[in-house]
Every structure is written in structure tokens, then in C-alpha cells.
Amino acid sequence: MAFFTLVFLQGSHYALTKHEHAIDEQNELLSNNTKQASSVSDNSFMNDCNETAFAFLNTDDDPLAVDNQSTCFIPQFNRWGWTTFLDFSEDTGQSSYTLDIYAGAGQCDLSKGSDVGSVTVTYNEDSTITFNYSLEGFLLSEAHIYVGTEPYPTNNSGAETVAPGQYTFTDSDFGEVADYTATLPVEGTGFYIIVHGVTQAEDCPDGECEDSDADGICDSDDVCPGFDDTIDLDGNGIPDGCDCEDSDADGVCDTDDVCPGFDDSIDSDGDGIPDGCDCEDSDGDGVCDTDDVCPGFDDTIDSDGDGIPDGCDNVAYAPQLFDAYPVPFKNKLNVRYTFDYETYVNVEVYDLKGTKLFEFENKNYVAGTVGQTKLDLSHASGQLLFVRLTTVKNQFAKKIVSSSTKPIKN
């Protein structure tokens, strides 16, 4: 018979570890604190039908309603399940609560899941609580329980997580049972709990549950298809197979990071460039003032290709007019231009990734006249765009900003 060592911790949750040898008889509490399992099944094929299950509080008459005391992990985490606050103080008069257990209720949608049974949580006079799982028509093969003063446990780095492997209590050495009991220590009379289990139907035939990646999680419940959902080394709730390197911890994978080393989500001026990579650009040529070769002029215009922008070159420079307005624009953008020579005029619009969004060509421009083109950019995805205008002699570029708020895609 397995015994448990109970360890009280200072902080938001408590720890429970299991060992297989006898415990000193001086600790009376520990001698009574055993796990109990009944209705053991020998159906090894049940592994093909595993479903993850979580408990929630439901005290009204609606079987598909969750009480306010239970909070879904979503949207704080990308994994479904509930954390529940239980109050055993004298004011409530409650000595126990019974929570429903649902399996396969992705997105916390009970209509997608199965009612597999219940768990009764009882507060004991010796400052412990007992969890009694009772399943009907289903079997339990793993039990994970969190108890703490905060809604969620934390991983080794101190970040909140809902990965069952980080819970206060974990056990998977009892076979497949319909009834299961565990007792844990608590401090105080009010705390959060998360009750998780891996379940399967008693009569589930081999192959009823598709598990394409053989990670023990049904395809319908799989968080990371094609990879093992149970491997989550950083404990952030995202299986390693679908996790990614995020060196600056801004929630954007390094491969998609717009501004490495800084938080991509912080963009105070809404120009589509994260503040960490944004800068002062007084002449609007897309070159930071600190790196500007030709302040007050467009560094990107270098007609003779000598590396010196035309605005600061010593060669004769005839100022030309090229304007894009309004900035910021909403859906429509006007491009106006005038030159003192006969030329075609080609206008192109690009996004930050270099994708061409729009192109227009005026083949009949007359020297000395003012040409104007109205662009429909209502379909443009992104806030920061670049307009490039090309003639037979020169090429010009301007940065423009959309007034509509559109998030950067990770």
C-alpha cells in the first residue's frame, strides 16, 4: 500500500510527494492518509480511449451551467479546464462540496464533453481536505490535484501554469479505477483547487478514440497534433512540439519576431513598429535620425548611385514634388507628383514584409503638370506601408501609416 508524505509550504500552494516505504508511526496524520482505489479494471485497451477531464462547481438545476466560483483557464491559457474557489469558513457552513467532472469539454464547452462523474471535496478537522473521485461508466487512470491560495500553480521560473504535472498532487500508479481518494493538507479555510484526471469509458472498444500521434490524448482533445502533449519542459501549458523559441519573452516566436530583444506588443505610436525598434525620424525617410546620412532629405533617393542621397549630393539637384496623403490614411490614399521632364510614372505600395499590395502606372504624364492617383488600400493588412514612385530618372519612397488599428500577426 502506498503512503504519502505531507509537506506544508510557505506560499501559494502545498506539496505532496509519494514513496513506497513505511512512515514513522510518530506522525499519526500520515498513517491515516492513504489513497484508496476500488473497481479496478484490467482493460489495458482503455489507453486508446483516454480523455482529459476537469471538475467544476455546479449547484443549480442546469446541467450545462458552471458556477461563478469556477473559472475557465481560457483565455489566460490556451488549455481548457477550471480553477474553483472553495470556502469552508463558519460563515458558509459548508463542510464539503461536490463538483461535476467532465471529459473532453474543449474550450470549456460542456456540450462538447461527457459527464463522467463527480468529486466530493471534504474539509477535515485536522486541517486536511479529502478528494473522493466517483466515476459512473468511466474509469480513472491518472489524478492531478492543485490546492493553493492563488488560482493557479507556478512553474520553476515562477510563472503561472495549468500543466497538470505542476499541480500539488499527481498520481498515475493505481491502474484504472472508478473510485479514488486522496487527502491533502491545507492552511486556512478558503483556497483554490484544480481537479484533473485522465478517464476512459468502461466499455470503450479498441480504436474508438483516434490518437494519431500516440501521445495518449484523443485527437479531438489534442492541444498539439502530431506531437506529444505530455512533454512541456518549460511548464507554460504549451506542449514543446508547438512551443517555440521566444528569447525576449514577448509571446512572439523568434522566427516571427518583428523587434528581437524587445516586446513586440508595445507600440505607443501605433505605427506598426514596436517601440523597442522604433526611433525618431524627423524627415520621414524611414531612416532613424541617429543613422540619417542626409538629415532633412530622403536617404533612399540616390539618383547617381554614389551612396550620397541626392539631397546632400554636390551634383545639381532639381527638387521634384512627390506627396502621399493624408497620413495617417483610412482606406483611401492620394499620391500627387510633378516633374519637369516627360516620363512614365509607376506607383507601388508594399507592406513591411516586402509584399506588393498595389501597383499603378501613368504612361501619359506631361512634363510640368500635376499628376494625381487615388489608391484604394482598404484591403491592406498592416499599419505601416511604403509607397514607391518610379520615373525614367528617379525613384522615390515614402512611409505611410493607416489610421485603422490592425494587430501585427505573430
N, C-alpha and C positions, 0 to 999 in steps of 0.2 A: 504494500500500500504506500502511495506517495504522500509525503508530508510537505508542508510549506513553511518557509521562514518568513515572518512578517517584519518589515523594517520601516519605521516611521522616519520620514524625511522632513526637513525644514523647507518649505517652498510650496509650489502649486500642486504637486501630486505625490503619490506614495509609491514605493517599490515593493514588488513581491517576487521572490526567487524560489525555485523548486529544487529539492535534492532527494535522493533515494535512500538515505540512511536515517536511523532513529534520531530523535531530538531529545535533548536533555529534559528529564522529567520535571526539572525545577520550573520550567515555563509551562504553566497549566494551560494558557491560552493556546499555545501551539499544538499541544497534544490533542485538542478538540477540533483543530482547524484542518480538516481533510476534505479532499474533493470526493464527491460521491457520484457514481455513474451507474445507470441502470438501463435495461432494454438494449443491451449491446447487440449489434448486428454483425454478421460475418460476411456481408455482401461487399466483397472487395471491388466489384464493378462499379460501386457508387461513385468512385473517384471521377468517372466520366460525366457525372451529373452535378458536380459541385456548383453551388451558388453562394455568393457572399450575402450575408444577412445582417441587418441592424435593427435595434429596438428603438421605439419611440413611445411617448405617453399619449394615450387616447382615452379620455374619461367621459366623452359624450356618446350619443347614440349613433353617430355617423361613423361607420367602419372605415371610411376613407378620409377621415379628418385627423390632423395632428395637432395636439395641444400646443399653446404658446410656450409652454415650458420646454418643448423640444424644438431645436433649431437645426435646419438643414445645413450641411457643410458648404453647399453651393450658395452664393458664388465665391465665397472666400477661398475655397479649394475646388479643384476640378474632379473631386471624388464625391459620390453621394453617401449619405448616412446622416445620423442625427446626434447632437450632444444635448443632454437633458439635465436641467437643474432640479434637484430633489431637496425638499425642505422637511426635515424631521423634527423641527423645533416644537416646543409645547404649544405654540400659537396655532400650529396646523392640526395638532392631534393625530398626525399620521405616523404610524409605526412601520408601514410598508406601502409600496407602490407596485402595481402590475403594469408592465409595458408590453405592447404588442411587438412581435418580431416578424419583419417582412424580408423576404429574399428576392433578389433580382429587381428591386424597385429603382431602376436607374433614374437619375435626376430627381430623386426623392418623390417620384410619381408613383403613388400606391397602386394606381390602376394598372401599372406595368408589372407589378410584383405579385408574390404569393404570400399569404398569411400562413406562416409555418408554425406558429405557437406563441408563447409568451415567456417573459422572465419576471419573477417576483423579487423585488429588492426589499429586504427587511433590515431595519436598524435594530441592533442588539444592545443590551445594557452595558456590555463590556467594550463599547466604542468600536465595534466592528459592524460591517454590513454583509449580509449573505445574499448571493445571487442564485436563484433557483430557475434554471432553464427548464422549460417543459414544452416539448415539441409534439405536434399531432400530425401523423402521417409523414413526418420528415425525421431525419437523423442529423445529429451534430457531430462534426469531426474535429473542429477547432474552436477554441473560445478565447476571445481577447476582450479585456475589460479595462477601461480607464476610469480612475476616480481622482478628482482634484478640485482645487479652489478656482481654477480657471477653466474656461470652456474646452480648451484643447491642450493636449500634452505638447512638449517641446522635444526637438531632436538634440543631438550632441552639440550643435552650434547655437542652441538657444532659440531657434526659430520654431513657430507653431507648426504642427503637423497632424495629420489624421491617419498616417500609416499605421495599421494595426500592430506592426512589430515594435512600435514605440509606446504602446499602451502600458499601464501599470502592471497588468497581469496577462500572461499568454500561456496557453496550454494546447498541445496537439498530440498528446501521448495517451489518449484514452479510447482509441478506436472510434466506433460510430455508435452514438447513444441517442436516446430520445429524452432522457432526463440527466441534468448535470448540475452540480452545486459547487460553489466556491465562496469562501469567506475572506474578506479583506479588512484591514484596519482603516480607521478614519479619524480625523480630528474635527471636532465640531459636529453640528447637526445639519449643515447645509453645504452641498457640494454638487459639482457636475459629474455626470457619468456618461460613458460611451460603451454600449454593449454590442459587440460584434461576434459573429460566428460564421463558420463555413458549414452549409447544410446541403442535404440532398434528399430527394423523395425516397421513401421506403421501397416503393415499387418501381423505381426508375430503371428501365431496361438499359442495357449497354448501348451507348451511341445516341441516346435521346438528346443529350446535351452536346452540341457541337463545340469542340475546343481545338480550333485549327492549329494554335501554336503550342498546345500541350503544356500550358502553364497552370492547369488546374482551375482556370476561370472560364466559364462559358463564354462563347463568342458574343452573345447578347449582352454580357456584362463586362466585356473586356475593355480595360482602360487603354491598353497599348497593344492593339492587334499585331501579331507577328513576333512579339517579344514576351518575355516572362514578366508578368505584372508583379510578381512577388519580390523582384530584385529592385530595391530602391536605396542605394548606398547612402545618398545624402538625406534620406528621410523627408523629402519635400512633398511627398504624395504623388509624384510623377515617376512611373517606372523608368529605370535607366534607359531602356530601349527607346523611349520617347522623350527623354530628357536631352539636354544639350549643354555645351559649354557656354557659360554666361559669366565671363571674367569680371565684369563690372557690376554684377548682381542687379541689373535694372529690369529683369524679366524678359529681355530680348536676347535670343541666341547670338553668339559671337558671329556666326555666319550671316546674320541679318542685321547686325548692329550698325546703325547709321553713324553713331558717335562713340567709338570704343573708348572705354575708360571713364565714361560719364553716363548719366541717366538719360536714356532716350525719351523718357516720358515728360521731361521738364523742358518746356518750350514757351517761355514767358511772352515772347512777341508773336507767337503763332505763325512763324514764317516757314514752318516745316523743318527747321534746323534746330536740333536740341541745343539748349543754352551752352552746354559744355563745348560745343564745336561752333557756336555762333560767334560773331565778332562785330566790331564797328566797321562799317563800310560806307564812308561818307559820300563817295562818288557813285555808289550803286553799281560797280562793275563786277561784283562777285568776288573781289579780292579784299581781304581784311586790310584795314588801314596800316597795321603793323608790317604787312608784306607788300604794300602797294608800291609798284615801281614808278607809277606816274600819277600822284595824287591829283584829284580833280578831273581826271580823264579816264577813259575806258582802257584798262590794261590789255584787254583782249583784242584791241584793234591795232594791228601792226601791218600796214599795207605793204611795206617793202621787205617784211620778214627779217629785219635785222636785230630782233629781240628788244627793240626800244618801241614802246607804244607810240602811235602817231602823235598823241597829244604832247609828248615830251621829245619827239624826234626833231632834228635840226633841219630836215628837208621841208620844203614848202608843204603846208598842210591847209587844205581848203576845208573849213568847217562845213559839215553836212548836217542835215536835220533828219533824225530818226527818233520817233517817240512812240511809246506804248502806254495807253491809258484807258480807263482810270486804274490806279494802283492804290489799294487793292481793288481787283475787279470782281464782279459777280456775274458769272455765265458768259457775258459778252466783253470782248476786249477790242479796242480800236488801235490800229497800227497806222501811223502817219509818217510820211517821208518826203523829202525833196532833194534833188541832186542837180548839179549844173552840167550834166552830161547825159547823153542818150544811153539807156541801159534797160535790161530786163531787171525786175525786182522779184526776188524769191523770198517768201516769208515762211519760216518753220518754227514750230513750238515743240519743246522737249520737256520731259519730266526729269527728276533728279537721277533716275536710273539710265537716262540717255535714250528713252523710248520716244520716238516721234509721235506726237499726238495730232498735229495739224500741219498742212502744207498748202501754200497758195502762191501762184506765180502771175505777175503782171508783165506780159510780154510787150505791152504798148506804152510804156512810160515815156513821157515827153520831157526833155530837159527843162528845168526851171519851174515846172508845175508841182503842185502838192498832190501826192497820191495818198489815198486812204483806203484801208481794208478793215472790215469788221469781222472778227473771228468769233465763232460760237464755240466756247470752251466749257459748256455746261456738262459735258461728259468727262471732263478731265478729272483724274483721280489723284489728288495731292494738292498741297497748298502752294508749293514753290515750283515755278516753272521758268523756263528760259526761252526767250524769243530770239531767233537768229535771222537777220536780214542780209541777203547776199546780192551784190550787183556785179557788173563786169569788172569793177575796180576794187571794191572793198567788201568786207564782211563785218557786220556789226552784231552785237549781242546785248541783251538786256535781261535782267532778272525781274520777274513779276510775281505777285502774290495774290492768291484767291482770297476773297473775303469769307467764303464758306468754310466752316470748320470741318475738316476731314482728317481722321486719325491716321498716323503713319501705320502701315501694315507691317507686322512683325514677320 
